[in-house]
């Protein structure tokens, strides 16, 4: 229990963690409308997880989430590559959903428009896949480094 | 002998740098390339995304993004390989 931080940090983390995750998910899924995208939003989500690790170190070290993170990271990258291969009948990375009228296939006009969410074809799906991969990968790095720091400190005492 | 080599090398370098400076393109040249104009005119219609940067990164230059994602994946794999749990009771 020594590695957990004080009650103030824990309470603020309880309050802030949800907002950080929601903000990161917002950046990821609105990547085709607003500045940002999978990489940036994934980094925001990973920073939320980093805050969680620092505040609740002991709890998370016992839960051992590295298998889950590694699995989700690989799944994100595989979804990304699969989406790229789905357009292989034209070219690799062909945007087969854009302007098709179906899922994410709404047509927009040139110039200023309100920014409809249901547009851009495979771009939002790829954003989500990359965001998933980046969030889980960076969280895994932070988790492993922090676990090393904690175990080193315990050995030294 | 070393001094002679150094003098020759330095004089070649100085001539090269002065030539490079005097033959630089003027500021802002070349301006708009055809590629920029194409993206600005057609990206919004073709991809359907308001964010032209994202449409370039994930559609026109998707292969580059795949490389970036793979670089990140490789970095994570190397960190995991370095810091994976080592059993202590093997001693």
gemmi code that builds the backbone of each chain (N, CA, C; Angstrom):
import gemmi

chains = {
    "A": [
        ("UNK", (0.823, -1.207, 0.000), (0.000, 0.000, 0.000), (0.859, 1.259, 0.000)),
        ("UNK", (2.162, 1.064, 0.190), (3.019, 2.236, 0.308), (3.110, 3.004, -0.998)),
        ("UNK", (2.929, 2.301, -2.131), (3.139, 2.945, -3.416), (1.961, 3.797, -3.847)),
        ("UNK", (0.789, 3.602, -3.257), (-0.336, 4.458, -3.615), (-0.073, 5.879, -3.153)),
        ("UNK", (-0.660, 6.834, -3.914), (-0.440, 8.225, -3.533), (-1.498, 8.667, -2.529)),
        ("UNK", (-1.459, 9.963, -2.177), (-2.302, 10.441, -1.080), (-3.766, 10.487, -1.500)),
        ("UNK", (-4.622, 10.732, -0.519), (-6.069, 10.751, -0.782), (-6.451, 11.860, -1.741)),
        ("UNK", (-5.735, 12.986, -1.659), (-6.047, 14.101, -2.555), (-5.855, 13.676, -3.994)),
        ("UNK", (-4.701, 13.070, -4.278), (-4.419, 12.650, -5.655), (-5.433, 11.618, -6.119)),
        ("UNK", (-5.773, 10.696, -5.228), (-6.724, 9.644, -5.618), (-8.092, 10.231, -5.927)),
        ("UNK", (-8.549, 11.174, -5.097), (-9.876, 11.757, -5.326), (-9.913, 12.549, -6.618)),
        ("UNK", (-8.859, 13.346, -6.863), (-8.824, 14.139, -8.088), (-8.757, 13.220, -9.304)),
        ("UNK", (-8.013, 12.096, -9.168), (-7.951, 11.150, -10.280), (-9.309, 10.520, -10.543)),
        ("UNK", (-10.026, 10.163, -9.466), (-11.379, 9.635, -9.629), (-12.242, 10.590, -10.427)),
        ("UNK", (-12.089, 11.879, -10.128), (-12.925, 12.880, -10.786), (-12.485, 13.101, -12.237)),
        ("UNK", (-11.168, 13.192, -12.457), (-10.666, 13.632, -13.760), (-10.555, 12.521, -14.792)),
        ("UNK", (-10.412, 11.282, -14.325), (-10.096, 10.200, -15.258), (-11.159, 10.067, -16.356)),
        ("UNK", (-12.421, 10.104, -15.965), (-13.497, 9.985, -16.945), (-13.472, 11.091, -17.961)),
        ("UNK", (-13.217, 12.313, -17.511), (-13.196, 13.436, -18.445), (-12.040, 13.301, -19.433)),
        ("UNK", (-10.880, 12.862, -18.943), (-9.736, 12.709, -19.844), (-10.030, 11.655, -20.904)),
        ("UNK", (-10.615, 10.533, -20.471), (-10.924, 9.467, -21.426), (-11.965, 9.937, -22.440)),
        ("UNK", (-13.005, 10.639, -21.956), (-14.043, 11.127, -22.871), (-13.443, 12.103, -23.873)),
        ("UNK", (-12.560, 12.970, -23.396), (-11.934, 13.937, -24.307), (-11.091, 13.226, -25.370)),
        ("UNK", (-10.340, 12.214, -24.936), (-9.528, 11.467, -25.899), (-10.389, 10.757, -26.923)),
        ("UNK", (-11.493, 10.147, -26.467), (-12.381, 9.444, -27.407), (-13.020, 10.444, -28.359)),
        ("UNK", (-13.361, 11.623, -27.848), (-13.914, 12.663, -28.725), (-12.916, 13.027, -29.818)),
        ("UNK", (-11.647, 13.217, -29.444), (-10.639, 13.560, -30.459), (-10.505, 12.448, -31.479)),
        ("UNK", (-10.576, 11.187, -31.002), (-10.399, 10.069, -31.933), (-11.557, 10.003, -32.928)),
        ("UNK", (-12.801, 10.010, -32.433), (-13.916, 9.737, -33.353), (-14.306, 10.963, -34.150)),
        ("UNK", (-13.837, 12.152, -33.802), (-14.073, 13.308, -34.654), (-12.827, 13.681, -35.452)),
        ("UNK", (-11.961, 12.693, -35.693), (-10.716, 12.993, -36.382), (-10.909, 13.502, -37.795)),
        ("UNK", (-12.038, 13.127, -38.459), (-12.240, 13.580, -39.832), (-12.944, 14.930, -39.904)),
        ("UNK", (-13.295, 15.504, -38.743), (-13.975, 16.802, -38.756), (-13.158, 17.902, -38.090)),
        ("UNK", (-12.502, 17.592, -37.006), (-11.767, 18.597, -36.235), (-10.298, 18.213, -36.180)),
        ("UNK", (-9.425, 19.152, -35.833), (-8.016, 18.801, -35.678), (-7.813, 17.663, -34.696)),
        ("UNK", (-6.902, 16.795, -35.010), (-6.675, 15.627, -34.168), (-6.833, 14.371, -34.985)),
        ("UNK", (-6.995, 13.263, -34.300), (-7.122, 11.986, -34.985), (-6.714, 10.855, -34.074)),
        ("UNK", (-6.420, 9.725, -34.688), (-6.133, 8.541, -33.893), (-4.900, 8.675, -33.027)),
        ("UNK", (-3.820, 9.200, -33.597), (-2.574, 9.280, -32.833), (-2.712, 10.235, -31.653)),
        ("UNK", (-3.281, 11.418, -31.927), (-3.376, 12.426, -30.864), (-4.349, 12.003, -29.772)),
        ("UNK", (-5.534, 11.529, -30.190), (-6.512, 11.099, -29.192), (-6.026, 9.904, -28.397)),
        ("UNK", (-5.328, 8.988, -29.071), (-4.772, 7.852, -28.349), (-3.763, 8.274, -27.304)),
        ("UNK", (-2.976, 9.297, -27.638), (-2.006, 9.799, -26.652), (-2.735, 10.416, -25.453)),
        ("UNK", (-3.864, 11.098, -25.709), (-4.631, 11.683, -24.595), (-5.180, 10.581, -23.690)),
        ("UNK", (-5.748, 9.538, -24.305), (-6.278, 8.428, -23.505), (-5.158, 7.776, -22.696)),
        ("UNK", (-3.992, 7.607, -23.335), (-2.868, 6.997, -22.624), (-2.406, 7.869, -21.464)),
        ("UNK", (-2.494, 9.206, -21.626), (-2.117, 10.069, -20.503), (-3.093, 9.897, -19.351)),
        ("UNK", (-4.387, 9.658, -19.649), (-5.342, 9.359, -18.582), (-4.969, 8.095, -17.838)),
        ("UNK", (-4.562, 7.069, -18.592), (-4.151, 5.828, -17.944), (-2.877, 6.030, -17.125)),
        ("UNK", (-1.983, 6.898, -17.624), (-0.754, 7.170, -16.868), (-1.085, 7.799, -15.526)),
        ("UNK", (-2.050, 8.740, -15.535), (-2.500, 9.341, -14.265), (-3.038, 8.271, -13.332)),
        ("UNK", (-3.801, 7.324, -13.897), (-4.375, 6.252, -13.084), (-3.280, 5.377, -12.476)),
        ("UNK", (-2.255, 5.067, -13.269), (-1.165, 4.237, -12.748), (-0.454, 4.928, -11.598)),
        ("UNK", (-0.192, 6.244, -11.774), (0.563, 6.954, -10.743), (-0.252, 7.014, -9.452)),
        ("UNK", (-1.570, 7.252, -9.587), (-2.371, 7.438, -8.381), (-2.658, 6.109, -7.684)),
        ("UNK", (-2.967, 5.075, -8.458), (-3.350, 3.788, -7.869), (-2.339, 2.721, -8.241)),
        ("UNK", (-1.068, 2.965, -7.971), (-0.013, 2.082, -8.455), (-0.196, 0.656, -7.945)),
        ("UNK", (-0.427, 0.505, -6.649), (-0.466, -0.831, -6.060), (-1.623, -1.649, -6.629)),
        ("UNK", (-2.781, -1.016, -6.758), (-3.948, -1.729, -7.284), (-3.684, -2.247, -8.683)),
        ("UNK", (-3.057, -1.399, -9.521), (-2.873, -1.807, -10.906), (-1.746, -2.806, -11.057)),
        ("UNK", (-0.752, -2.737, -10.196), (0.309, -3.736, -10.300), (-0.240, -5.118, -9.994)),
        ("UNK", (-1.220, -5.196, -9.095), (-1.787, -6.508, -8.784), (-2.667, -7.025, -9.904)),
        ("UNK", (-3.263, -6.115, -10.667), (-4.201, -6.568, -11.701), (-3.497, -7.094, -12.942)),
        ("UNK", (-2.246, -6.716, -13.170), (-1.447, -7.205, -14.305), (-2.173, -7.037, -15.648)),
        ("UNK", (-2.350, -5.786, -16.124), (-3.123, -5.591, -17.357), (-2.309, -5.705, -18.637)),
        ("UNK", (-1.038, -6.154, -18.575), (-0.228, -6.044, -19.788), (-0.705, -6.982, -20.888)),
        ("UNK", (-1.256, -8.150, -20.525), (-1.765, -9.054, -21.562), (-2.911, -8.405, -22.319)),
        ("UNK", (-3.815, -7.752, -21.575), (-4.977, -7.098, -22.181), (-4.540, -5.970, -23.095)),
        ("UNK", (-3.588, -5.157, -22.629), (-3.110, -4.047, -23.456), (-2.451, -4.553, -24.721)),
        ("UNK", (-1.616, -5.574, -24.581), (-0.944, -6.112, -25.759), (-1.940, -6.664, -26.769)),
        ("UNK", (-2.965, -7.364, -26.259), (-3.995, -7.925, -27.144), (-4.723, -6.815, -27.889)),
        ("UNK", (-5.172, -5.784, -27.150), (-5.945, -4.725, -27.800), (-5.092, -3.926, -28.770)),
        ("UNK", (-3.813, -3.764, -28.452), (-2.940, -3.043, -29.366), (-2.814, -3.789, -30.686)),
        ("UNK", (-2.586, -5.109, -30.594), (-2.473, -5.901, -31.822), (-3.779, -5.882, -32.602)),
        ("UNK", (-4.914, -5.964, -31.865), (-6.211, -5.960, -32.559), (-6.410, -4.638, -33.302)),
        ("UNK", (-6.013, -3.514, -32.681), (-6.150, -2.225, -33.342), (-5.355, -2.158, -34.628)),
        ("UNK", (-4.101, -2.608, -34.575), (-3.283, -2.569, -35.789), (-3.831, -3.505, -36.851)),
        ("UNK", (-4.356, -4.670, -36.429), (-4.900, -5.619, -37.408), (-6.151, -5.062, -38.066)),
        ("UNK", (-7.003, -4.363, -37.290), (-8.190, -3.754, -37.886), (-7.781, -2.713, -38.917)),
        ("UNK", (-6.749, -1.936, -38.577), (-6.258, -0.906, -39.505), (-5.807, -1.530, -40.823)),
        ("UNK", (-4.993, -2.585, -40.727), (-4.495, -3.223, -41.944), (-5.634, -3.894, -42.706)),
        ("UNK", (-6.602, -4.480, -41.976), (-7.725, -5.125, -42.652), (-8.556, -4.119, -43.423)),
        ("UNK", (-8.798, -2.933, -42.809), (-9.546, -1.900, -43.517), (-8.807, -1.459, -44.772)),
        ("UNK", (-7.473, -1.405, -44.676), (-6.704, -1.044, -45.860), (-6.842, -2.119, -46.932)),
        ("UNK", (-6.868, -3.396, -46.514), (-6.943, -4.480, -47.496), (-8.334, -4.631, -48.083)),
        ("UNK", (-9.376, -4.127, -47.390), (-10.733, -4.284, -47.913), (-10.928, -3.516, -49.212)),
        ("UNK", (-10.105, -2.496, -49.451), (-10.226, -1.780, -50.707), (-9.272, -2.279, -51.766)),
        ("UNK", (-8.787, -3.515, -51.621), (-7.727, -4.001, -52.499), (-8.230, -4.221, -53.914)),
        ("UNK", (-9.573, -4.252, -54.110), (-10.053, -4.445, -55.479), (-9.775, -3.225, -56.344)),
        ("UNK", (-9.536, -2.069, -55.754), (-9.044, -0.925, -56.539), (-7.547, -0.728, -56.288)),
        ("UNK", (-7.230, -0.251, -55.086), (-5.826, -0.151, -54.677), (-5.759, -0.435, -53.189)),
        ("UNK", (-4.564, -0.649, -52.702), (-4.356, -0.711, -51.256), (-4.721, 0.657, -50.681)),
        ("UNK", (-5.432, 0.682, -49.545), (-5.907, 1.906, -48.909), (-6.934, 2.649, -49.764)),
        ("UNK", (-7.671, 1.933, -50.615), (-8.747, 2.591, -51.360), (-9.921, 2.844, -50.413)),
        ("UNK", (-10.456, 4.068, -50.472), (-11.532, 4.458, -49.553), (-12.858, 4.001, -50.134)),
        ("UNK", (-13.226, 2.726, -49.866), (-14.381, 2.149, -50.554), (-15.709, 2.583, -49.966)),
        ("UNK", (-15.702, 3.232, -48.797), (-16.960, 3.654, -48.180), (-17.308, 5.104, -48.491)),
        ("UNK", (-16.361, 5.893, -48.968), (-16.618, 7.318, -49.139), (-17.622, 7.559, -50.258)),
        ("UNK", (-18.567, 8.444, -50.016), (-19.589, 8.852, -50.995), (-20.425, 7.680, -51.483)),
        ("UNK", (-20.501, 6.607, -50.692), (-21.301, 5.466, -51.121), (-22.741, 5.554, -50.621)),
        ("UNK", (-23.020, 6.462, -49.722), (-24.372, 6.614, -49.221), (-24.679, 5.751, -48.017)),
        ("UNK", (-23.826, 4.800, -47.692), (-24.095, 3.917, -46.570), (-23.407, 4.392, -45.317)),
        ("UNK", (-22.733, 3.454, -44.659), (-22.018, 3.774, -43.423), (-20.895, 4.764, -43.712)),
        ("UNK", (-20.899, 5.884, -43.024), (-19.899, 6.939, -43.194), (-19.786, 7.360, -44.656)),
        ("UNK", (-20.868, 7.254, -45.412), (-20.772, 7.499, -46.841), (-21.525, 8.712, -47.319)),
        ("UNK", (-21.866, 9.636, -46.413), (-22.657, 10.792, -46.821), (-21.825, 11.732, -47.683)),
        ("UNK", (-22.476, 12.296, -48.697), (-21.771, 13.234, -49.568), (-21.842, 14.626, -48.963)),
        ("UNK", (-20.758, 15.371, -49.065), (-20.750, 16.746, -48.585), (-20.394, 17.659, -49.734)),
        ("UNK", (-20.678, 18.949, -49.520), (-20.389, 19.925, -50.560), (-19.036, 20.553, -50.311)),
        ("UNK", (-18.458, 21.069, -51.390), (-17.182, 21.766, -51.276), (-17.366, 23.048, -50.470)),
        ("UNK", (-16.419, 23.362, -49.623), (-16.466, 24.616, -48.889), (-16.967, 24.432, -47.468)),
        ("UNK", (-17.519, 25.495, -46.914), (-17.925, 25.489, -45.510), (-19.212, 24.702, -45.356)),
        ("UNK", (-19.239, 23.767, -44.423), (-20.467, 23.055, -44.090), (-20.447, 22.730, -42.605)),
        ("UNK", (-21.592, 22.321, -42.054), (-21.650, 22.147, -40.588), (-20.755, 21.056, -40.043)),
        ("UNK", (-20.290, 20.129, -40.874), (-19.454, 19.045, -40.380), (-20.269, 17.866, -39.936)),
        ("UNK", (-20.749, 17.080, -40.903), (-21.578, 15.927, -40.584), (-20.701, 14.778, -40.152)),
        ("UNK", (-21.173, 14.046, -39.130), (-20.343, 12.967, -38.599), (-20.300, 11.783, -39.551)),
        ("UNK", (-21.380, 11.569, -40.302), (-21.523, 10.343, -41.094), (-20.857, 10.495, -42.455)),
        ("UNK", (-19.606, 10.948, -42.471), (-18.918, 11.188, -43.730), (-17.554, 10.510, -43.710)),
        ("UNK", (-16.857, 10.626, -44.815), (-15.423, 10.321, -44.931), (-15.086, 8.844, -45.036)),
        ("UNK", (-16.063, 7.965, -45.170), (-15.735, 6.580, -45.492), (-14.946, 5.864, -44.416)),
        ("UNK", (-13.832, 5.258, -44.806), (-13.080, 4.444, -43.854), (-12.203, 5.293, -42.943)),
        ("UNK", (-12.129, 6.608, -43.179), (-11.225, 7.427, -42.372), (-11.593, 7.390, -40.882)),
        ("UNK", (-12.875, 7.565, -40.485), (-13.177, 7.462, -39.050), (-12.899, 6.083, -38.475)),
        ("UNK", (-13.183, 5.039, -39.270), (-12.905, 3.688, -38.765), (-11.410, 3.491, -38.552)),
        ("UNK", (-10.608, 3.972, -39.507), (-9.152, 3.862, -39.345), (-8.684, 4.697, -38.156)),
        ("UNK", (-9.308, 5.880, -37.971), (-8.959, 6.700, -36.806), (-9.206, 5.931, -35.517)),
        ("UNK", (-10.368, 5.259, -35.454), (-10.670, 4.505, -34.229), (-9.674, 3.378, -34.018)),
        ("UNK", (-9.344, 2.659, -35.102), (-8.399, 1.550, -34.967), (-7.033, 2.051, -34.505)),
        ("UNK", (-6.552, 3.125, -35.143), (-5.240, 3.651, -34.770), (-5.277, 4.223, -33.360)),
        ("UNK", (-6.390, 4.887, -33.007), (-6.508, 5.413, -31.651), (-6.463, 4.310, -30.606)),
        ("UNK", (-7.159, 3.221, -30.896), (-7.133, 2.045, -30.016), (-5.710, 1.550, -29.830)),
        ("UNK", (-5.001, 1.421, -30.970), (-3.650, 0.879, -30.923), (-2.727, 1.803, -30.145)),
        ("UNK", (-2.795, 3.118, -30.444), (-1.878, 4.057, -29.789), (-2.175, 4.137, -28.295)),
        ("UNK", (-3.468, 4.180, -27.940), (-3.815, 4.287, -26.516), (-3.291, 3.085, -25.749)),
        ("UNK", (-3.553, 1.880, -26.263), (-3.129, 0.679, -25.538), (-1.610, 0.541, -25.554)),
        ("UNK", (-0.961, 0.873, -26.680), (0.486, 0.733, -26.738), (1.202, 1.668, -25.788)),
        ("UNK", (0.795, 2.944, -25.787), (1.462, 3.900, -24.892), (1.149, 3.577, -23.434)),
        ("UNK", (-0.094, 3.113, -23.154), (-0.409, 2.720, -21.784), (0.458, 1.546, -21.343)),
        ("UNK", (0.704, 0.630, -22.282), (1.549, -0.526, -21.951), (2.966, -0.081, -21.619)),
        ("UNK", (3.499, 0.867, -22.417), (4.847, 1.369, -22.138), (4.883, 2.028, -20.762)),
        ("UNK", (3.899, 2.901, -20.486), (3.877, 3.603, -19.199), (3.749, 2.614, -18.061)),
        ("UNK", (2.881, 1.607, -18.246), (2.681, 0.614, -17.191), (3.970, -0.147, -16.898)),
        ("UNK", (4.657, -0.593, -17.965), (5.860, -1.395, -17.741), (6.963, -0.568, -17.078)),
        ("UNK", (7.139, 0.681, -17.549), (8.176, 1.527, -16.939), (7.848, 1.805, -15.479)),
        ("UNK", (6.560, 2.083, -15.208), (6.196, 2.413, -13.833), (6.318, 1.198, -12.924)),
        ("UNK", (5.982, 0.019, -13.454), (6.150, -1.195, -12.658), (7.617, -1.418, -12.315)),
        ("UNK", (8.497, -1.150, -13.311), (9.922, -1.277, -13.038), (10.373, -0.337, -11.939)),
        ("UNK", (9.884, 0.913, -11.970), (10.265, 1.893, -10.949), (9.794, 1.431, -9.578)),
        ("UNK", (8.551, 0.942, -9.490), (8.002, 0.529, -8.198), (8.790, -0.656, -7.643)),
        ("UNK", (9.057, -1.655, -8.505), (9.750, -2.839, -8.007), (11.180, -2.504, -7.596)),
        ("UNK", (11.815, -1.613, -8.351), (13.160, -1.181, -7.985), (13.153, -0.526, -6.613)),
        ("UNK", (12.153, 0.354, -6.362), (12.051, 1.024, -5.069), (11.827, 0.038, -3.931)),
        ("UNK", (11.028, -1.003, -4.206), (10.761, -1.974, -3.139), (11.992, -2.804, -2.837)),
        ("UNK", (12.773, -3.118, -3.877), (13.984, -3.891, -3.636), (15.003, -3.085, -2.832)),
        ("UNK", (15.042, -1.777, -3.042), (16.033, -0.960, -2.384), (15.751, -0.763, -0.904)),
        ("UNK", (14.489, -0.914, -0.530), (14.160, -0.610, 0.878), (14.570, -1.710, 1.836)),
    ],
    "B": [
        ("UNK", (51.653, 17.297, -43.968), (50.791, 16.619, -44.935), (49.322, 16.724, -44.519)),
        ("UNK", (49.092, 16.493, -43.218), (47.714, 16.597, -42.716), (47.170, 18.001, -42.916)),
        ("UNK", (48.045, 18.997, -42.698), (47.606, 20.389, -42.862), (47.214, 20.656, -44.303)),
        ("UNK", (47.975, 20.086, -45.231), (47.655, 20.298, -46.644), (46.287, 19.708, -46.967)),
        ("UNK", (46.037, 18.491, -46.473), (44.730, 17.875, -46.695), (43.612, 18.724, -46.111)),
        ("UNK", (43.857, 19.214, -44.902), (42.826, 20.012, -44.239), (42.534, 21.279, -45.024)),
        ("UNK", (43.610, 21.919, -45.533), (43.425, 23.164, -46.294), (42.642, 22.885, -47.574)),
        ("UNK", (43.020, 21.798, -48.267), (42.309, 21.460, -49.514), (40.828, 21.178, -49.225)),
        ("UNK", (40.600, 20.378, -48.193), (39.224, 20.023, -47.864), (38.405, 21.248, -47.486)),
        ("UNK", (39.020, 22.123, -46.651), (38.292, 23.307, -46.217), (37.998, 24.238, -47.376)),
        ("UNK", (38.956, 24.389, -48.302), (38.701, 25.286, -49.431), (37.604, 24.739, -50.326)),
        ("UNK", (37.598, 23.407, -50.514), (36.501, 22.822, -51.308), (35.160, 23.065, -50.621)),
        ("UNK", (35.150, 22.883, -49.294), (33.908, 23.071, -48.550), (33.420, 24.507, -48.648)),
        ("UNK", (34.380, 25.468, -48.523), (33.994, 26.880, -48.565), (33.449, 27.240, -49.939)),
        ("UNK", (34.120, 26.745, -50.985), (33.629, 27.026, -52.349), (32.235, 26.435, -52.536)),
        ("UNK", (32.061, 25.203, -52.046), (30.762, 24.544, -52.193), (29.666, 25.326, -51.477)),
        ("UNK", (29.961, 25.756, -50.233), (28.932, 26.462, -49.467), (28.596, 27.805, -50.109)),
        ("UNK", (29.636, 28.538, -50.584), (29.351, 29.830, -51.221), (28.540, 29.638, -52.495)),
        ("UNK", (28.895, 28.590, -53.272), (28.105, 28.320, -54.477), (26.663, 28.009, -54.124)),
        ("UNK", (26.489, 27.222, -53.050), (25.132, 26.863, -52.645), (24.346, 28.099, -52.247)),
        ("UNK", (25.004, 29.020, -51.504), (24.285, 30.210, -51.048), (23.905, 31.088, -52.224)),
        ("UNK", (24.842, 31.275, -53.171), (24.555, 32.209, -54.267), (23.545, 31.655, -55.250)),
        ("UNK", (23.391, 30.312, -55.316), (22.430, 29.761, -56.271), (21.138, 29.309, -55.608)),
        ("UNK", (20.858, 29.782, -54.404), (19.608, 29.394, -53.735), (18.412, 29.932, -54.511)),
        ("UNK", (17.302, 29.195, -54.402), (16.058, 29.723, -54.951), (15.639, 30.949, -54.158)),
        ("UNK", (14.942, 31.896, -54.792), (14.402, 33.017, -54.003), (13.372, 32.531, -53.000)),
        ("UNK", (13.136, 33.346, -52.019), (12.248, 32.961, -50.922), (10.845, 32.661, -51.450)),
        ("UNK", (10.313, 31.517, -51.092), (8.950, 31.194, -51.473), (8.820, 30.485, -52.797)),
        ("UNK", (9.945, 30.152, -53.447), (9.875, 29.449, -54.721), (10.247, 27.996, -54.534)),
        ("UNK", (9.606, 26.990, -55.066), (8.378, 27.079, -55.845), (7.157, 27.247, -54.950)),
        ("UNK", (6.197, 28.007, -55.403), (5.037, 28.316, -54.564), (4.082, 27.161, -54.452)),
        ("UNK", (2.916, 27.273, -55.088), (1.950, 26.183, -55.041), (2.336, 25.119, -56.052)),
        ("UNK", (2.496, 23.914, -55.566), (2.692, 22.825, -56.507), (1.322, 22.314, -56.948)),
        ("UNK", (1.332, 21.484, -57.971), (0.058, 20.951, -58.462), (-0.616, 20.082, -57.408)),
        ("UNK", (0.208, 19.387, -56.618), (-0.356, 18.481, -55.611), (-1.160, 19.231, -54.571)),
        ("UNK", (-0.618, 20.370, -54.095), (-1.351, 21.163, -53.107), (-2.698, 21.601, -53.652)),
        ("UNK", (-2.675, 22.134, -54.887), (-3.924, 22.599, -55.477), (-4.933, 21.460, -55.610)),
        ("UNK", (-4.437, 20.293, -56.003), (-5.351, 19.157, -56.164), (-6.001, 18.802, -54.833)),
        ("UNK", (-5.193, 18.722, -53.768), (-5.761, 18.358, -52.467), (-6.776, 19.394, -52.009)),
        ("UNK", (-6.439, 20.678, -52.159), (-7.344, 21.710, -51.671), (-8.653, 21.702, -52.461)),
        ("UNK", (-8.565, 21.445, -53.758), (-9.775, 21.501, -54.582), (-10.621, 20.247, -54.449)),
        ("UNK", (-10.002, 19.076, -54.351), (-10.756, 17.835, -54.498), (-10.873, 16.987, -53.244)),
        ("UNK", (-10.062, 17.240, -52.221), (-10.047, 16.329, -51.077), (-11.400, 16.288, -50.394)),
        ("UNK", (-12.046, 17.445, -50.269), (-13.308, 17.469, -49.537), (-14.389, 16.688, -50.277)),
        ("UNK", (-14.399, 16.761, -51.598), (-15.410, 16.049, -52.364), (-15.080, 14.556, -52.426)),
        ("UNK", (-13.827, 14.243, -52.705), (-13.477, 12.843, -52.948), (-13.563, 12.011, -51.677)),
        ("UNK", (-12.983, 12.497, -50.594), (-12.959, 11.709, -49.365), (-14.211, 11.975, -48.541)),
        ("UNK", (-14.722, 13.193, -48.582), (-15.895, 13.516, -47.790), (-15.573, 14.009, -46.404)),
        ("UNK", (-14.293, 14.184, -46.093), (-13.922, 14.639, -44.758), (-13.679, 16.142, -44.778)),
        ("UNK", (-14.173, 16.820, -43.758), (-13.894, 18.257, -43.673), (-12.430, 18.523, -43.361)),
        ("UNK", (-11.818, 17.631, -42.609), (-10.428, 17.812, -42.204), (-9.523, 17.281, -43.312)),
        ("UNK", (-8.995, 18.199, -44.112), (-8.212, 17.781, -45.279), (-6.923, 17.093, -44.844)),
        ("UNK", (-6.367, 17.542, -43.717), (-5.131, 16.913, -43.234), (-5.372, 15.438, -42.938)),
        ("UNK", (-6.486, 15.141, -42.261), (-6.778, 13.743, -41.970), (-7.041, 12.947, -43.238)),
        ("UNK", (-7.702, 13.589, -44.215), (-7.970, 12.851, -45.443), (-6.682, 12.545, -46.188)),
        ("UNK", (-5.681, 13.423, -46.066), (-4.387, 13.106, -46.675), (-3.688, 12.006, -45.886)),
        ("UNK", (-3.700, 12.155, -44.553), (-2.933, 11.217, -43.724), (-3.511, 9.814, -43.798)),
        ("UNK", (-4.852, 9.695, -43.800), (-5.444, 8.360, -43.732), (-5.936, 7.843, -45.075)),
        ("UNK", (-5.980, 8.680, -46.105), (-6.482, 8.185, -47.376), (-5.433, 8.294, -48.487)),
        ("UNK", (-5.044, 9.521, -48.823), (-4.072, 9.665, -49.908), (-2.723, 9.097, -49.510)),
        ("UNK", (-2.321, 9.333, -48.257), (-1.023, 8.839, -47.799), (-1.204, 7.780, -46.717)),
        ("UNK", (-2.151, 6.865, -46.956), (-2.437, 5.863, -45.936), (-1.278, 4.937, -45.665)),
        ("UNK", (-0.492, 4.675, -46.704), (0.621, 3.746, -46.529), (1.641, 4.299, -45.541)),
        ("UNK", (1.822, 5.624, -45.583), (2.737, 6.273, -44.640), (2.240, 6.118, -43.209)),
        ("UNK", (0.918, 6.261, -43.031), (0.350, 6.100, -41.695), (0.498, 4.669, -41.200)),
        ("UNK", (0.361, 3.720, -42.135), (0.598, 2.323, -41.753), (2.018, 2.141, -41.245)),
        ("UNK", (2.978, 2.804, -41.905), (4.352, 2.739, -41.421), (4.509, 3.336, -40.039)),
        ("UNK", (3.836, 4.472, -39.818), (3.937, 5.094, -38.492), (3.373, 4.183, -37.410)),
        ("UNK", (2.214, 3.584, -37.712), (1.603, 2.687, -36.721), (2.503, 1.488, -36.461)),
        ("UNK", (3.167, 1.017, -37.521), (4.066, -0.116, -37.336), (5.289, 0.265, -36.521)),
        ("UNK", (5.782, 1.491, -36.729), (6.921, 1.960, -35.929), (6.550, 1.993, -34.458)),
        ("UNK", (5.348, 2.519, -34.161), (4.906, 2.567, -32.764), (4.762, 1.158, -32.195)),
        ("UNK", (4.201, 0.258, -33.017), (4.026, -1.129, -32.575), (5.368, -1.769, -32.266)),
        ("UNK", (6.350, -1.525, -33.142), (7.679, -2.095, -32.923), (8.317, -1.532, -31.662)),
        ("UNK", (8.109, -0.209, -31.433), (8.661, 0.395, -30.217), (8.055, -0.249, -28.978)),
        ("UNK", (6.740, -0.465, -29.009), (6.085, -1.082, -27.853), (6.602, -2.504, -27.651)),
        ("UNK", (6.775, -3.237, -28.756), (7.280, -4.614, -28.646), (8.665, -4.625, -28.022)),
        ("UNK", (9.518, -3.664, -28.438), (10.877, -3.660, -27.883), (10.856, -3.312, -26.399)),
        ("UNK", (9.974, -2.383, -26.007), (9.885, -2.055, -24.579), (9.394, -3.260, -23.791)),
        ("UNK", (8.403, -3.972, -24.338), (7.899, -5.157, -23.641), (8.989, -6.210, -23.525)),
        ("UNK", (9.763, -6.388, -24.600), (10.829, -7.381, -24.555), (11.888, -7.017, -23.526)),
        ("UNK", (12.113, -5.697, -23.365), (13.136, -5.256, -22.416), (12.651, -5.354, -20.977)),
        ("UNK", (11.381, -5.002, -20.735), (10.887, -4.855, -19.363), (9.882, -5.922, -18.980)),
        ("UNK", (9.846, -7.020, -19.698), (8.861, -8.055, -19.354), (9.217, -8.642, -17.985)),
        ("UNK", (8.239, -9.276, -17.364), (8.451, -9.777, -16.021), (9.504, -10.866, -15.994)),
        ("UNK", (10.492, -10.681, -15.139), (11.541, -11.682, -14.989), (11.300, -12.415, -13.685)),
        ("UNK", (11.259, -13.729, -13.767), (10.997, -14.505, -12.554), (12.215, -14.448, -11.636)),
        ("UNK", (11.941, -14.143, -10.371), (13.051, -13.958, -9.441), (13.415, -15.240, -8.698)),
        ("UNK", (12.532, -16.254, -8.755), (12.795, -17.453, -7.940), (13.621, -18.491, -8.702)),
        ("UNK", (14.315, -18.039, -9.781), (15.142, -18.985, -10.508), (16.537, -19.112, -9.911)),
        ("UNK", (16.857, -18.305, -8.925), (18.223, -18.272, -8.421), (18.603, -19.560, -7.698)),
    ],
}
model = gemmi.Model(1)
for chain_id, residues in chains.items():
    chain = gemmi.Chain(chain_id)
    for i, (resn, *xyz) in enumerate(residues, 1):
        res = gemmi.Residue()
        res.name, res.seqid = resn, gemmi.SeqId(i, " ")
        for name, pos in zip(("N", "CA", "C"), xyz):
            atom = gemmi.Atom()
            atom.name, atom.element = name, gemmi.Element(name[0])
            atom.pos, atom.b_iso = gemmi.Position(*pos), 0.0
            res.add_atom(atom)
        chain.add_residue(res)
    model.add_chain(chain)
structure = gemmi.Structure()
structure.add_model(model)
structure.setup_entities()
